[in-house]
Amino acid sequence: MKKAIVIAVILLLLVIVVGNSVYTVQENQYACTFRFSEIVGTKDSAGLYFKIPFVDQVQYFPKATMLYDIPPSETITSDKQNMTVDCYILWSISDPQQFYRAVGTTAEAEARLNSITYMAMKNAMSKLAQADIINMNDGAERNDIYEGISVTVDEAAKAYGIHVEDVKIKRFDLPESNLNAVYHRMISERNQMAEKFTADGNYEASVIRNEVDKTVNITVSNAEAQAAALEAEGEAEYMRLLAEAYDSADKKDFYEFTLALDALKKSLTGTEKTVILDADSELAQILMGN
C-alpha cells in the first residue's frame, strides 16, 4: 500500500515537472523566457519549447499589428490657427526584449506612442498654414504630410522596440471660432472659381460665335457671287438665243409685235378695259385694221 502511494506521488511529481518544463508559442505571439527576472531567450516561431521547471518563467507579447486610436489633440498651425487632429496608429512589436525593458506592457507602449505622435503632429502642423491643410486641392497632395509624420513617429518608437507601420489622420477639426471664417473663405474661393469658369466659357463662346459668323458671311457672300455670276451667264445666254432667233428685220418686227401684244394683254386685266394708244403706234394701226 505504501509502495503504491509512493509511486503515485512520484508520478504526480513527474507530471508537474514535465508540465512546468514545456510551453507553447502561437503563430501570433512572441515568448520571452525569464530566469531570475532576466530574459534568457525569445521565441518568435510557433511550436513546443522546453524550459527549466520552477526557475524559468514565460511571458507572451503580441506579434500581430495593433491599432491604437489616439484621443483628439489640439495643434497650432504656422499662421497661429488652432486645429484639432484626430488620428490612429498601426503598430507592432519589433523587438520583444527591448520592448519589455523599455515599456513592459502594451498600455504603457500606447501611452508613449500617444506622446510621440502628438509631438510629431505638433511639429508638422507648426510648419504648415491652415490653408495648406484645408483647401479644395486633391487630398493626395497631403499624403506627404502624413508620410512624414509616420516616419518621424517610427524613428522615435524604435527605442521602445516598436515599429510604427502608419499614422492615419481621420479628420482635422476646427474650433467653433474658426469654422465660420474658414467656411467664408472656402465659399469665396468657390465663387472665384465659378467666375473664372464663367469668364472662360463666355470667351470661348464669343470665339466660336465670331468664327461661325465669319464662316456664314463668307459662305453667303460666295453664294451670292456665284448666283450673280450664274444670273449674268443666263442673261447672256438668253440674249444670245434671242439674237439667233431674230436675226432678220422681219423676225425682229414680229418679236416686237408679240411683245406689244403681251403688254396689251397684261394691261387688260381687271375690270378696266380702256386702252389709250398713240395713233401712230403699229399696235393701234393693227387694231384699227389699217
NUFI-913455 format. One record per atom (N, C-alpha, C): x, y, z. Coordinates in steps of 0.05 Angstrom, whole numbers, plus 5000, padded with zeros to 4 digits. Example, Ala and Ser with C-alpha at 12.3 -4.5 7.8 and 13.67 -1.06 7.14 Angstrom:
BEGIN
526448865156524649105156526449345156525749555142527349795143525850015157
END
This chain:
BEGIN
501749765000500050005000501750255000503750255018505550485019507150514993507850284982509350294956507650424935505150364933503350474913503050774917502950854942502651144947505151294938507451164944510051294936510151314905509351104892509351114862507551324852505151344864503251554855504351834859505651864882506852134888509052194868510651994862512852034843511752104815509651954807508452014781507252294780505952374802504852644803506952854801509252804815511452994814512553014786512752774773513752774745511952934726509352904730507453054713507753354718508053424743508353714750510953824738513053664740515653754730515553774699514453574686514253574657512553814648510253854663508454074655509754344658511654364677513054624680515654634664516154424648518554424632518054504603515554504595514854564567512954804566512954934543511055154538510655174508508355284500507755304471507655604463508255644438508155914426506355904403504356094402502556114380503756264357502356254334503456384309503656684313501856804328501757104330502857194357504857044368506057114394509057114393510157284411512957254420512857134447514856964453515056854480517856914491517957054513520457124526520856954552523056824554523656654578525256814598524256834622525656984643526756794664529256854672530556694694531656894714530456884737531157084759530957364748528657424735527857694725529657784702531257614691532857674667531857514643531757644620530857504596533257334586532657074583534856894574534256784546531956844535531356734509528656844499528456854472525956944459525256764436522756684434521856514412519756664396520056674370518056804353516856624332517356354335516156164317514355984333512055914320510155744334511355464339510655354362511655084368511755024398512854794405513154694432516054724441516554854464519254904473519554814502522154794510522754694537524154924553523754914580524955104598525654954624527155094641527854974667525355004685524354784695521854794711522354944738520355094746520355244771522455464772524155494752526155704752525555904730525055804706524455984683521456044682520856294676518156394672517856494643515556464632515056544604512956764604513556974588511657194584511157234554508657264547507957284519507357574511508157644487507557904475506357864447504458044439503158004413505058074390504857914369506557954345504958104324502258094325500558204304500658504305499758624283499458924282497159004299497559214315495559314333494759594325492259664331491159934325490760084352491860324352491460494376490160754367487660804376486261044369487061264389488561454379489561674396487361874402487061964426485062164433485662424417483562564408483962814393485663014409487363154395489063354409489263604392489763834405489864084390492764154383493064274359495664364350495264654338497564784334497465064323498965074297497765184276499065204250500965434250502465464227504465674225503265944225500665974217499266234218497666264243498466114264497266144291494366084292493565874278490765784278490565514293488665494311488265244326486865034309487764784311486464564297486564324315484364164314484163914329484663684310486563514317487363294300486363034313485062864297484062604306485362394289486962214301488462024285488661754300489761554286490261294298492861184287494060994302496660884295496460584291497760484271498160194266500960124275501259954295503959904306504259614313506759524316507259254324509959244340510359024354512858994369514958874351517159014348519358924330521558774346521958854371524058734388522858684415521858444421520458394446522258434471524858374470526558414493526858714499527358874478527559164482524959284490522759174479520059264486519559224516520358984526519858924555521559104572524059144565525859314581525059604581523959704558523259984556520560064566518559894560515759974568514359744583514859494577513759274592511059184584509159364579506459284573505459454549503259344537502159484514500859754522499759754547498460004556500560224559502860154570505060354572506060434544506160234526507060294499505260494485502660454489500760644477500960924489501560944514501961204527504461344514506561184510508961304497508361384468506861214454506161284426504461534424502661564444500961794445502662054447504662044464506362274468508162324443509262114432510962144408509362254385507062154381505362234358504462524361503762604385502962874390505163074383507663004391509963184386510463194356510362964343510862964314508663114299506163084308503963234295504263534300504963604324505363884331507564014315509763874312511963984296511264014266509763814256509063824227507064044222505064074240502964274236504064554239506164584256507264854261508764964236509364784217510664874192508764924169506164874174504164904153502165114160501265264140498965444144496365294143494265404155491765264155490765214127491265404108490365374081491865144067494165064077495564834065494264574072492764574094491464334104488564314095487164534097484264544090484064714064483564574042483264714016481764533997481464633972479964483952481664303935484264283942486064123926485563823929486863673912486663383914487763293941486363113955487163023981489862873980490562763956493062613954495462793958495163063955497363253959498263253988496463174006497163184035498362914044498662724026499862464034502762504044504162694032506962744040507062824070505062984078504963074106504662834124502762654117502162424134504562234134505862194111508162014110510462114127510862384126512962504143512462454172509962474181509262434209509762134216508961954198509361664203512361594207513961714189516861654191517961764217517262004225518262124250517461954274514961864275513961704298515361434298515761314275517061054274519961074284521361284276524161314285524261334315522461494327522561534356521661274371519861114358518860874372520860644372522860654354524860444353526260404380526560614395527860594421526260424441523760384435522060214452521559934441523059864420522559604407519959594392518959824382516459844369516859934340515359824322515259904294512560034288512560284280510060424272509660394242507660244235507160194207505860434192504160574206502860804194501360974215501261234209499661424225497461524206495061474212492761554195491261784208490861994192489262224202486362164195484662154215481762104210480462364201481062584215479962844207481363074221481163304209482063554221479563714229479363794253477063954262478064234269476164424267476764694273475164784298476364944314474865064337472465224325470365254341467965394332468565674323470565804335471166084328472366104300473465874290474765884264473065774242470865634249469265504229468065694209466865914219465566104200467566234182469866304193471866434176472866254154473265994161474165804141471965754120469465734129467265694110466965924091467266174102467066404084469366404064471766334073474066324055473566114033472565884040472065674021469965754001467765894011465665983993466766193974468466373984469766573967471466453946472966243953474666103934472965973912470765853920469065723900467665923882466866153894465766363877467766473857470266503865472366583847472766383825472766123832473065913812470665923792468265963803465865973786466066213766466866443777467166673760469266633738471366503745473466453725472466263704471066043712469965853693467965993675466266173687464266313671465666493650467666643660469066823641470466663619471766443626472966283605470966173586468566093596466465983579465366193560464966443571464066663554466066733532468566733540470666793520470666573497470566323506470566113486468066133468465766203481463266223465463466453445464666683453464966903435466866833412468966683418470766603396469366423376467866223387466366043370464266193354462766383368460666533354461866703332464066843337465367003316466266833293467366603299468266423277465966333261463666263274461366183259460266403242460066653253459166883238460866933214463466913218465366953196464966743174464566493182464166283163461466323148459366403163456766453150456966683129458266903138458567133119460167053094462266903097463866813074462166633056460766453069459066263053456866413038455466603051453366753038454566933016456767063021458067223000458867062976459966822981460766652959458266562943456166492958453666402945452466632928452366872940451267102925452967162900455567152903457267202879456866982858456666732867456166512848453466552835451366632851448666672839448666902819450167112825450267342807451667262781453867102784455267002760453466832743451966652756450166472741447966632728446966842742444867002731445867162706448367262709449467402686449967222663450866972669451166782647448466712634446366692650443766632639442666862622443067112631442267342615443767352589446367292591447867302566446967082547446466852558445566632540442766692528441066822545438366902535438567102512440367292516440667492495441867372470443667172474444867042450442766892435440966752451438866592437436966782423436267012435434567202421435767302395438367362398439767462374439767262351440067002359440066792339437266752327435166772346432466722336431366952319432167192324431167422309433467562295434667422277436967532263436367682237433667722231432867872207430968082215430368292197428568512203425768412208424868222191422068112194421767982222423767822229423567682255423667882278425268102274425468302294422768442297421468512275418868652276416768462289416868202282414968012294415368002324417867992333418467972361417468222376417868462364416968702377413868702378412568592357409668582356408568402378409868162382408967982403409368112431411568262434411968402459409768602464408968742443406868942445404168812453403668572441401168432447401268332476403468242485403768152514403268392532404368622525403868862541400968942542399668922519396768982517395168792534395868532532394368332547394568382577396968442586397268492615395768742624395568942606394169192613391169162614390068942602387168902600386168732623387768662642386868502665385168682684383368552699381668702717379168802703377768992716375269092705375669312685377969442686378469672667379369572640377769622619378369522592379069752572379569982582380170212565383170232561384070242536386870272529387270512512389070682518389670922503392270882488392070882462394470832445394971082427397371112420398071322401397171242374396171422360395071362332397271272314399671352320401971272302403171002309402270892332403470632340402470412322404270222317403670002299401369832311401369812337399269652350396469772346396370042348393770182343392870142314394770162297394070132268393069852263394369652275393469372271390669332282390169442307387569402319385369552304386069782291384169932276383769822248385369622241385169492215386469652193388369832199389769992179392269832169
END
